[in-house]
């Protein structure tokens, strides 16, 4: 094997740390090709198969702008405004007619709601099949499936009851017996809970990997991996007619994945690594809800129209340290994910691009997670001629901060076999 100099190692680390981009979904759903939880690459076996299963622990936490912890339904705005949802429409529409009938201005609480609810990622499963060839290449397919639900949704009306305008707004719009029905009649989403189960995005990944043994007192091996992947939009998309129905993938976008990883073996028992992955998503044209007035809040958008969406670049950055002993390993990793700001271009000229792009949901998303992964490789218990080698792991993904993201602690297991 060719030796790698200290200068080359330092250069690779600088390259990895210097890559930047402008995350993925607005929730920390399972990505089975994540380098912190997947099976290790190997050239000792031709095939690798794996099955993942994980479930949510406790309630999901939402981190709004600046890391403020809030209810998932307050992720974009702390309250929802039923008066501004009627703004920005032609005078001949039902929205303008109702607004004229109300004849009420926004005094800070009139027409406002606080909205709470529990969003839970109940479970996720995923399948992985990987073929290793030419000793240094691997081709894999990864397909997740998950179940998510929104429940215990509560809309609390903040409208006062001291003026004629307050009484009109309550009777004609915000009264609980009227509000949900009125929003649906005007073309808005169902404002109650839901449960959705479906596939995530299918990812096809070509990888190159190689060990470079190092006869040094401390540094024993350098492992390098690069990968090129294709994200296919098989995942369940945002349901525009349900309240806060997040996508199970990149919301219908096809993407190219670029990754580079470096792992150092230090002595007999320690590994440490750094990995950077970027995903470039292609633009999508489909019907979406948009803001027709800059003051509107985003759970009460009535207008749906054809929109060209340009997604921000996705960055995933992993750091890890791993302890090894006789087939057992325990990895501690930190993961940072960021997706840059997205932009909308409306297909028609009826509404304004500039107003549509004031949506908070289009701004950048960040997530921070700690990942602990304990695994065991059964190679040492089997004959060198064994046709199959099992591999098992138990991991936890523990979020602790973010921006405009819903995150839930997930406990999972992975069972794999190499043959």
C-alpha positions as a printed Julia matrix, in Angstrom:
419×3 Matrix{Float64}:
   0.0     0.0     0.0
   1.15    3.51   -0.77
   2.11    5.62    2.23
   0.48    8.98    2.99
   2.66   11.76    4.36
   1.75   14.02    7.28
   1.49   16.92    4.84
  -1.09   15.04    2.74
  -3.13   14.14    5.83
  -3.15   17.76    6.99
  -4.22   18.9     3.52
  -7.16   16.48    3.46
  -8.3    17.66    6.91
  -8.17   21.28    5.78
 -10.22   20.44    2.67
 -12.84   18.65    4.75
 -13.11   21.42    7.3
 -13.23   24.08    4.62
 -16.16   22.7     2.61
 -19.26   24.84    3.14
 -22.76   25.04    1.81
 -26.04   26.39    2.35
 -30.92   20.88    5.73
 -32.42   18.37    4.74
 -35.99   17.93    5.9
 -37.29   20.23    8.64
 -37.23   17.19   10.97
 -34.39   14.84   11.88
 -35.77   11.82   10.03
 -33.72    8.67    9.39
 -31.08    8.75    6.65
 -29.69    5.18    6.55
 -26.59    6.2     4.57
 -25.44    8.48    7.4
 -21.79    7.59    8.1
 -22.37    7.71   11.87
 -24.89    4.83   11.88
 -24.36    2.75    8.73
 -22.38   -0.52    8.38
 -18.64   -0.03    7.83
 -17.4    -0.32    4.26
 -15.33   -3.43    3.57
 -13.54   -5.14    0.7
 -13.57   -8.55    2.43
 -17.09   -9.42    1.29
 -18.98   -8.94   -1.96
 -22.46   -8.21   -0.54
 -23.82   -6.36    2.49
 -27.47   -6.21    3.57
 -28.87   -4.24    6.51
 -32.19   -3.5     8.17
 -32.73   -0.41   10.36
 -35.52    0.24   12.85
 -35.9     3.2    15.17
 -38.54    4.85   17.3
 -39.09    8.24   18.87
 -38.53    8.86   22.58
 -40.58   11.53   24.32
 -41.94   14.6    22.59
 -40.41   16.4    19.64
 -38.85   19.79   20.33
 -38.94   22.67   17.9
 -36.25   25.29   17.59
 -37.4    28.54   16.02
 -35.19   31.39   14.84
 -32.34   31.99   17.29
 -32.76   28.53   18.83
 -35.95   29.48   20.72
 -37.68   26.29   21.95
 -41.38   26.24   21.08
 -44.33   24.09   20.07
 -43.91   22.58   16.56
 -46.88   24.68   15.38
 -45.15   27.87   16.58
 -42.01   27.08   14.59
 -42.45   29.9    12.06
 -44.57   32.39   14.03
 -45.49   32.49   17.74
 -49.15   33.09   16.85
 -51.41   32.86   13.79
 -53.41   35.81   12.45
 -56.85   35.1    10.98
 -57.32   38.7     9.81
 -54.17   38.94    7.71
 -54.98   35.61    6.02
 -57.73   37.55    4.16
 -55.32   40.16    2.77
 -53.71   40.36   -0.66
 -56.69   39.12   -2.69
 -58.7    40.69   -5.48
 -61.74   42.71   -4.36
 -64.1    40.25   -6.1
 -62.98   37.26   -3.97
 -64.71   35.72   -0.95
 -61.7    36.66    1.19
 -62.11   40.38    0.46
 -65.87   40.17    0.98
 -65.38   38.65    4.43
 -62.7    41.18    5.31
 -65.06   44.05    4.39
 -67.84   42.47    6.44
 -65.58   42.18    9.46
 -64.5    45.84    9.18
 -61.89   45.29   11.88
 -58.24   46.23   12.14
 -55.41   44.37   13.83
 -54.99   45.65   17.39
 -52.37   43.06   18.37
 -54.74   40.33   19.63
 -57.9    40.59   17.48
 -58.08   37.61   15.15
 -54.98   36.05   16.68
 -54.55   32.43   17.81
 -51.91   30.58   19.76
 -51.58   27.1    18.3
 -50.16   24.07   20.08
 -49.88   20.43   19.11
 -47.63   17.4    19.33
 -45.69   16.26   16.25
 -44.19   12.78   16.63
 -42.09   10.56   14.41
 -43.5     7.28   15.7
 -41.12    4.92   13.92
 -38.78    4.56   10.98
 -37.46    1.5     9.19
 -34.98    1.3     6.33
 -33.4    -1.24    4.03
 -29.87   -1.18    2.64
 -28.25   -3.38   -0.01
 -24.62   -2.8    -0.96
 -22.38   -4.52   -3.51
 -18.6    -4.21   -3.15
 -16.44   -4.64   -6.24
 -12.9    -4.06   -7.52
 -11.71   -4.06   -3.87
 -12.16   -0.29   -3.52
 -15.65    0.43   -4.82
 -19.15   -0.02   -3.43
 -22.6     0.58   -4.87
 -25.53    0.79   -2.44
 -29.25    1.43   -2.35
 -30.96    2.89    0.74
 -34.73    3.16    1.22
 -36.42    4.39    4.43
 -40.07    4.27    5.47
 -41.61    6.14    8.39
 -44.78    7.04   10.24
 -45.45   10.54   11.57
 -48.46   12.1    13.29
 -49.72   15.45   14.51
 -52.14   15.27   17.44
 -53.6    17.24   20.34
 -53.92   20.33   18.16
 -55.41   23.3    19.99
 -56.29   26.73   18.54
 -56.76   29.26   21.35
 -58.53   32.45   20.28
 -56.89   35.6    21.66
 -59.58   37.99   20.39
 -60.99   40.22   23.11
 -64.67   40.84   23.77
 -64.72   44.54   24.6
 -65.58   46.28   21.32
 -68.04   45.86   18.46
 -65.13   44.9    16.18
 -64.12   42.14   18.63
 -67.67   40.79   18.67
 -67.9    40.79   14.85
 -64.58   38.98   14.48
 -65.58   36.37   17.05
 -69.03   35.75   15.56
 -68.04   35.75   11.89
 -64.56   34.23   11.98
 -62.74   33.07   15.13
 -65.57   31.31   16.96
 -64.61   27.64   17.23
 -67.87   26.56   15.59
 -67.1    28.79   12.59
 -63.34   29.07   12.18
 -62.29   25.58   10.95
 -65.21   25.44    8.51
 -64.58   28.97    7.23
 -60.88   28.33    6.56
 -61.75   25.21    4.52
 -64.46   27.07    2.59
 -61.93   29.74    1.64
 -59.47   27.13    0.33
 -57.28   26.75    3.4
 -55.92   23.53    4.93
 -57.58   21.21    7.43
 -56.55   22.68   10.79
 -56.73   19.45   12.8
 -54.34   16.57   13.36
 -53.31   13.77   11.01
 -51.28   10.57   10.72
 -49.14    9.74    7.66
 -47.12    6.64    6.81
 -45.02    6.27    3.69
 -41.62    5.94    2.04
 -38.73    8.33    2.28
 -36.42    9.15   -0.61
 -34.5     6.32   -2.3
 -30.76    6.98   -2.43
 -28.32    5.23   -4.8
 -24.68    5.66   -3.78
 -21.38    4.89   -5.53
 -18.4     4.97   -3.16
 -14.64    4.6    -3.29
 -12.72    3.67   -0.16
  -9.19    2.64    0.72
  -6.97    1.95    3.73
  -3.47    3.43    3.86
  -1.5     1.66    6.65
   0.94    3.92    8.48
   3.92    2.42   10.38
   3.97    5.21   12.96
   4.05    4.96   16.76
   0.57    6.47   17.09
  -1.0     6.69   13.65
  -1.63    3.16   12.37
  -3.99    3.66    9.43
  -5.66    6.31    7.3
  -9.01    5.46    5.7
 -10.32    7.67    2.89
 -13.79    7.55    1.38
 -15.47    9.6    -1.33
 -18.99    9.06   -2.6
 -21.36   10.23   -5.27
 -25.08    9.63   -4.82
 -28.43   10.21   -6.45
 -31.43   11.11   -4.3
 -34.66    9.98   -5.99
 -37.96   11.63   -4.91
 -39.86    8.55   -3.72
 -40.67   10.14   -0.35
 -44.07   11.34    0.79
 -44.32   15.04   -0.07
 -45.72   17.97    1.87
 -49.52   17.72    1.97
 -50.65   21.27    1.21
 -54.15   20.52    2.51
 -53.04   19.33    5.95
 -51.7    21.39    8.82
 -47.88   21.36    9.03
 -47.59   18.06    7.1
 -43.81   17.88    6.64
 -42.29   15.85    3.78
 -40.6    12.47    4.32
 -37.81   13.38    1.91
 -36.67   16.4    -0.05
 -40.28   17.23   -0.99
 -40.25   15.91   -4.54
 -36.77   17.12   -5.47
 -34.12   14.99   -7.13
 -30.64   15.59   -5.73
 -26.96   14.9    -6.29
 -24.97   13.89   -3.21
 -21.23   14.52   -2.84
 -19.33   13.2     0.17
 -15.76   12.99    1.46
 -14.58   11.27    4.62
 -11.31   10.8     6.46
 -10.75    8.37    9.34
  -7.57    7.95   11.41
  -6.69    4.82   13.41
  -4.75    5.86   16.52
  -3.1     2.92   18.24
  -5.02   -0.32   18.69
  -8.22    0.99   20.24
  -9.12    4.46   18.95
 -10.46    5.86   15.67
 -11.45    9.44   14.9
 -13.03   10.79   11.79
 -14.44   13.77    9.93
 -16.97   13.62    7.11
 -18.59   16.27    4.91
 -21.55   15.67    2.63
 -23.26   18.14    0.31
 -26.57   17.64   -1.49
 -27.52   19.76   -4.46
 -31.27   19.64   -5.08
 -32.81   20.32   -8.47
 -35.64   22.83   -8.88
 -39.25   21.59   -8.76
 -42.47   23.08  -10.17
 -45.65   22.09   -8.33
 -48.65   23.56   -6.56
 -47.82   25.08   -3.17
 -49.38   27.45   -0.67
 -47.98   30.97   -0.79
 -48.26   34.23    1.09
 -50.33   36.88   -0.69
 -49.51   39.54    1.9
 -46.26   40.0     3.82
 -48.13   40.13    7.17
 -49.68   36.67    6.78
 -48.79   33.82    9.11
 -47.92   30.48    7.55
 -50.4    28.04    9.02
 -53.22   30.13    7.55
 -52.37   30.46    3.88
 -55.42   30.28    1.6
 -53.82   30.57   -1.83
 -52.42   27.57   -3.73
 -50.7    28.11   -7.06
 -48.04   26.64   -9.36
 -44.61   27.57   -8.03
 -41.02   27.03   -9.14
 -38.97   26.27   -6.01
 -35.19   26.63   -5.92
 -33.86   24.68   -2.91
 -30.87   25.78   -0.85
 -27.74   23.61   -0.84
 -27.68   20.99    1.92
 -24.63   20.46    4.1
 -24.02   17.66    6.61
 -20.91   17.74    8.75
 -19.91   14.83   11.05
 -17.17   14.56   13.67
 -16.64   11.33   15.62
 -14.37    9.38   17.93
 -14.66    5.62   18.32
 -13.34    3.11   20.86
 -12.71   -0.48   19.67
 -12.12   -3.74   21.52
 -12.35   -7.29   20.11
 -15.16   -6.66   17.65
 -17.02   -4.25   19.92
 -17.01   -0.54   19.15
 -18.63    2.53   20.64
 -18.78    5.69   18.55
 -19.56    9.19   19.79
 -20.43   11.65   17.04
 -21.5    15.24   16.58
 -23.61   16.11   13.54
 -24.37   19.55   12.12
 -26.86   19.93    9.28
 -27.75   23.06    7.37
 -29.96   23.88    4.4
 -29.66   27.28    2.83
 -32.5    29.63    2.02
 -34.94   28.48   -0.68
 -36.66   30.81   -3.14
 -39.97   30.74   -5.0
 -40.85   31.96   -8.48
 -44.57   32.02   -9.25
 -45.68   30.62  -12.58
 -48.48   33.19  -12.91
 -48.35   36.97  -12.44
 -51.43   37.15  -10.25
 -49.42   37.42   -7.04
 -46.02   38.82   -6.09
 -42.79   36.79   -5.99
 -41.36   39.23   -3.46
 -44.27   38.73   -1.04
 -44.24   34.93   -1.48
 -40.54   34.88   -0.58
 -41.12   36.58    2.78
 -42.21   33.18    4.15
 -40.25   32.16    7.24
 -40.41   28.52    6.13
 -38.12   29.36    3.18
 -35.3    30.58    5.41
 -32.27   28.45    6.31
 -32.63   25.41    8.58
 -30.01   24.05   10.99
 -29.89   20.99   13.24
 -27.4    19.8    15.86
 -27.34   16.18   17.07
 -25.24   13.96   19.3
 -25.11   10.38   18.04
 -23.99    7.41   20.15
 -23.57    4.12   18.3
 -22.55    0.84   19.98
 -21.9    -2.02   17.56
 -20.53   -5.54   17.42
 -18.88   -7.36   14.51
 -19.03  -11.16   14.83
 -15.97  -11.81   12.64
 -13.8   -12.98   15.55
 -16.34  -15.66   16.49
 -16.46  -17.24   13.04
 -14.19  -19.3    10.88
 -12.25  -17.4     8.18
 -14.21  -19.53    5.7
 -17.62  -18.5     7.1
 -19.91  -17.48    4.22
 -21.77  -14.83    6.22
 -20.72  -12.43    8.99
 -23.42  -10.75   11.14
 -23.18   -7.2    12.42
 -25.46   -5.46   14.94
 -25.63   -1.99   16.4
 -27.71    0.03   18.83
 -27.69    3.8    18.47
 -29.28    6.98   19.74
 -29.71   10.27   17.86
 -30.07   13.05   20.43
 -30.85   16.59   19.14
 -29.92   19.56   21.29
 -30.23   22.7    19.16
 -31.26   24.06   15.79
 -33.05   26.76   13.83
 -36.49   26.38   12.18
 -36.39   22.63   12.8
 -38.42   19.99   14.62
 -36.23   17.39   16.31
 -36.96   14.28   18.33
 -34.68   11.88   20.19
 -34.57    8.58   18.3
 -33.39    5.17   19.53
 -32.59    2.67   16.8
 -31.0    -0.62   15.93
 -29.39   -1.98   12.81
 -28.9    -5.64   11.92
 -26.66   -6.43    8.97
 -24.84   -9.27    7.29
 -21.82   -9.38    4.98
 -21.33  -12.32    2.64
